[in-house]
Amino acid sequence: MFLTYLFLFSIGVVLGLVVWNLEKKNKGFKNVSRPIVKALFLVSLIVMIIGFTMAYLDVFRLGVYILIPILAVFLVRKTFIYFQAKN
């Protein structure tokens, strides 16, 4: 189970680096990527809440499987934006 979460997190880190690189090269992509990341984060939270309240473990896991890579993408983007602004 731990390896699944580690794998999902590593996928999110790679996607975060790709998104950050695309945002750096194409300024218009930033206007598209931000709402998509926020929407997927919101969808994963809603799916997790529905799965938790209805006691469906599979639905809850689906929300977690969506949340982990999206959270990693968000963290990678914010980290690189912070270091870029600092320099």
MARNUSE-728288 format. One line per 5 residues: number of its first residue (from 1); their letters; for each residue x, y, z of N, C-alpha, C. Coordinates in Angstrom, 2 decimals, always signed. Layout:
// MARNUSE-728288
NUM) a) X/Y/Z/X/Y/Z/X/Y/Z ~ ...
This chain:
// MARNUSE-728288
1) mflty) +0.82/-1.19/+0.00/+0.00/+0.00/+0.00/+0.87/+1.26/+0.00 ~ +1.95/+1.22/+0.76/+2.85/+2.37/+0.82/+3.49/+2.64/-0.53 ~ +3.84/+1.57/-1.25/+4.46/+1.74/-2.56/+3.50/+2.37/-3.56 ~ +2.22/+2.08/-3.42/+1.22/+2.70/-4.29/+1.20/+4.20/-4.09 ~ +1.20/+4.63/-2.83/+1.19/+6.07/-2.54/+2.49/+6.73/-2.97
6) lflfs) +3.60/+6.04/-2.79/+4.89/+6.57/-3.24/+4.93/+6.71/-4.76 ~ +4.40/+5.72/-5.45/+4.33/+5.77/-6.91/+3.45/+6.93/-7.37 ~ +2.30/+7.11/-6.73/+1.41/+8.21/-7.09/+2.06/+9.56/-6.82 ~ +2.78/+9.66/-5.71/+3.47/+10.91/-5.39/+4.56/+11.21/-6.40 ~ +5.30/+10.18/-6.81/+6.36/+10.40/-7.80/+5.78/+10.79/-9.16
11) igvvl) +4.63/+10.24/-9.52/+3.95/+10.66/-10.75/+3.56/+12.12/-10.64 ~ +3.07/+12.52/-9.48/+2.70/+13.91/-9.27/+3.88/+14.85/-9.35 ~ +5.02/+14.43/-8.82/+6.23/+15.27/-8.89/+6.66/+15.45/-10.34 ~ +6.64/+14.38/-11.10/+7.02/+14.48/-12.52/+6.04/+15.38/-13.27 ~ +4.74/+15.19/-13.03/+3.75/+16.05/-13.67/+3.92/+17.50/-13.24
16) glvvw) +4.26/+17.71/-11.98/+4.49/+19.07/-11.50/+5.65/+19.73/-12.20 ~ +6.72/+18.97/-12.42/+7.87/+19.52/-13.15/+7.52/+19.84/-14.59 ~ +6.73/+18.97/-15.21/+6.31/+19.21/-16.59/+5.43/+20.46/-16.67 ~ +4.47/+20.56/-15.76/+3.57/+21.72/-15.75/+4.36/+23.00/-15.48 ~ +5.28/+22.94/-14.55/+6.08/+24.14/-14.23/+6.93/+24.57/-15.43
21) nlekk) +7.51/+23.58/-16.12/+8.32/+23.89/-17.29/+7.46/+24.49/-18.40 ~ +6.27/+23.94/-18.61/+5.37/+24.49/-19.62/+4.90/+25.90/-19.26 ~ +4.67/+26.14/-17.97/+4.27/+27.47/-17.54/+5.40/+28.48/-17.74 ~ +6.62/+28.02/-17.54/+7.77/+28.91/-17.71/+7.96/+29.30/-19.18 ~ +7.72/+28.35/-20.08/+7.91/+28.61/-21.50/+6.72/+29.35/-22.12
26) nkgfk) +5.52/+29.04/-21.67/+4.31/+29.61/-22.27/+3.49/+30.28/-21.17 ~ +3.46/+31.57/-21.17/+2.77/+32.31/-20.10/+1.25/+32.10/-20.14 ~ +0.69/+31.83/-21.31/-0.75/+31.60/-21.42/-1.17/+30.27/-20.80 ~ -0.24/+29.33/-20.71/-0.56/+28.03/-20.14/-0.85/+28.14/-18.65 ~ -0.29/+29.13/-18.00/-0.51/+29.33/-16.57/-1.98/+29.63/-16.28
31) nvsrp) -2.63/+30.36/-17.18/-4.04/+30.67/-17.00/-4.92/+29.44/-17.15 ~ -4.43/+28.42/-17.82/-5.19/+27.19/-18.01/-4.88/+26.18/-16.91 ~ -3.62/+26.08/-16.52/-3.21/+25.04/-15.59/-3.70/+25.29/-14.16 ~ -3.70/+26.53/-13.73/-4.13/+26.83/-12.36/-5.57/+26.40/-12.09 ~ -6.55/+26.79/-12.93/-7.92/+26.34/-12.65/-8.10/+24.83/-12.74
36) ivkal) -7.34/+24.18/-13.64/-7.46/+22.73/-13.76/-6.96/+22.04/-12.50 ~ -5.82/+22.47/-11.98/-5.27/+21.87/-10.76/-6.22/+22.11/-9.58 ~ -6.76/+23.31/-9.49/-7.70/+23.62/-8.40/-8.98/+22.81/-8.52 ~ -9.48/+22.63/-9.75/-10.71/+21.86/-9.96/-10.49/+20.39/-9.63 ~ -9.37/+19.83/-10.04/-9.08/+18.43/-9.72/-8.90/+18.23/-8.22
41) flvsl) -8.29/+19.19/-7.56/-8.15/+19.12/-6.11/-9.51/+19.12/-5.43 ~ -10.40/+20.00/-5.89/-11.75/+20.07/-5.34/-12.54/+18.80/-5.62 ~ -12.42/+18.25/-6.82/-13.11/+17.00/-7.16/-12.62/+15.87/-6.28 ~ -11.32/+15.78/-6.05/-10.80/+14.70/-5.21/-11.30/+14.83/-3.77 ~ -11.38/+16.05/-3.26/-11.91/+16.23/-1.91/-13.38/+15.85/-1.83
46) ivmii) -14.16/+16.22/-2.84/-15.58/+15.86/-2.86/-15.75/+14.35/-2.93 ~ -14.97/+13.69/-3.77/-15.05/+12.23/-3.88/-14.66/+11.57/-2.56 ~ -13.63/+12.09/-1.89/-13.23/+11.53/-0.60/-14.31/+11.72/+0.45 ~ -14.95/+12.88/+0.48/-16.01/+13.13/+1.46/-17.20/+12.23/+1.20 ~ -17.58/+12.08/-0.07/-18.70/+11.19/-0.40/-18.37/+9.76/-0.01
51) gftma) -17.18/+9.31/-0.33/-16.79/+7.94/+0.02/-16.71/+7.72/+1.51 ~ -16.26/+8.72/+2.26/-16.15/+8.59/+3.71/-17.52/+8.59/+4.37 ~ -18.41/+9.49/+3.94/-19.72/+9.58/+4.58/-20.61/+8.41/+4.23 ~ -20.45/+7.84/+3.04/-21.28/+6.71/+2.64/-20.61/+5.38/+2.96 ~ -19.44/+5.43/+3.58/-18.69/+4.25/+3.99/-18.32/+3.35/+2.81
56) yldvf) -18.03/+3.96/+1.68/-17.53/+3.23/+0.54/-16.02/+3.42/+0.48 ~ -15.30/+2.39/+0.84/-13.84/+2.50/+0.90/-13.23/+2.66/-0.50 ~ -13.85/+2.03/-1.50/-13.31/+2.15/-2.86/-13.44/+3.57/-3.39 ~ -14.54/+4.23/-3.09/-14.72/+5.62/-3.53/-13.75/+6.52/-2.78 ~ -13.55/+6.27/-1.50/-12.60/+7.05/-0.72/-11.18/+6.89/-1.27
61) rlgvy) -10.81/+5.65/-1.59/-9.48/+5.41/-2.16/-9.31/+6.10/-3.51 ~ -10.37/+6.13/-4.30/-10.31/+6.83/-5.57/-10.01/+8.30/-5.36 ~ -10.64/+8.91/-4.36/-10.35/+10.30/-4.04/-8.92/+10.50/-3.59 ~ -8.40/+9.56/-2.81/-7.00/+9.64/-2.36/-6.06/+9.47/-3.54 ~ -6.40/+8.55/-4.46/-5.56/+8.32/-5.62/-5.53/+9.53/-6.55
66) ilipi) -6.58/+10.33/-6.55/-6.58/+11.57/-7.33/-5.86/+12.67/-6.55 ~ -6.04/+12.70/-5.24/-5.51/+13.79/-4.41/-3.98/+13.80/-4.34 ~ -3.37/+12.64/-4.20/-1.92/+12.59/-3.99/-1.13/+13.18/-5.17 ~ -1.40/+12.78/-6.42/-0.63/+13.41/-7.51/-0.93/+14.90/-7.68 ~ -2.19/+15.29/-7.49/-2.55/+16.70/-7.64/-1.88/+17.53/-6.55
71) lavfl) -1.82/+17.00/-5.34/-1.14/+17.71/-4.26/+0.36/+17.84/-4.55 ~ +0.95/+16.79/-5.12/+2.37/+16.86/-5.48/+2.61/+17.88/-6.58 ~ +1.72/+17.94/-7.57/+1.83/+18.95/-8.63/+1.77/+20.35/-8.02 ~ +0.83/+20.56/-7.12/+0.67/+21.86/-6.47/+1.92/+22.23/-5.68 ~ +2.46/+21.28/-4.92/+3.64/+21.56/-4.11/+4.87/+21.86/-4.97
76) vrktf) +5.04/+21.11/-6.05/+6.19/+21.35/-6.93/+6.09/+22.73/-7.57 ~ +4.91/+23.08/-8.05/+4.74/+24.40/-8.68/+5.02/+25.51/-7.68 ~ +4.48/+25.40/-6.49/+4.67/+26.45/-5.49/+6.13/+26.54/-5.04 ~ +6.79/+25.40/-4.92/+8.19/+25.39/-4.50/+9.07/+26.10/-5.53 ~ +8.89/+25.77/-6.80/+9.71/+26.40/-7.83/+9.36/+27.86/-8.00
81) iyfqa) +8.10/+28.23/-7.84/+7.72/+29.64/-7.92/+8.36/+30.41/-6.77 ~ +8.40/+29.80/-5.57/+9.01/+30.46/-4.41/+10.49/+30.68/-4.63 ~ +11.21/+29.65/-5.09/+12.65/+29.80/-5.29/+12.96/+30.73/-6.46 ~ +12.10/+30.73/-7.47/+12.31/+31.63/-8.59/+12.12/+33.09/-8.16 ~ +11.13/+33.34/-7.32/+10.88/+34.70/-6.83/+11.98/+35.13/-5.86
86) kn) +12.52/+34.17/-5.11/+13.56/+34.49/-4.14/+14.86/+34.92/-4.83 ~ +15.15/+34.28/-5.95/+16.37/+34.63/-6.69/+16.09/+35.85/-7.52
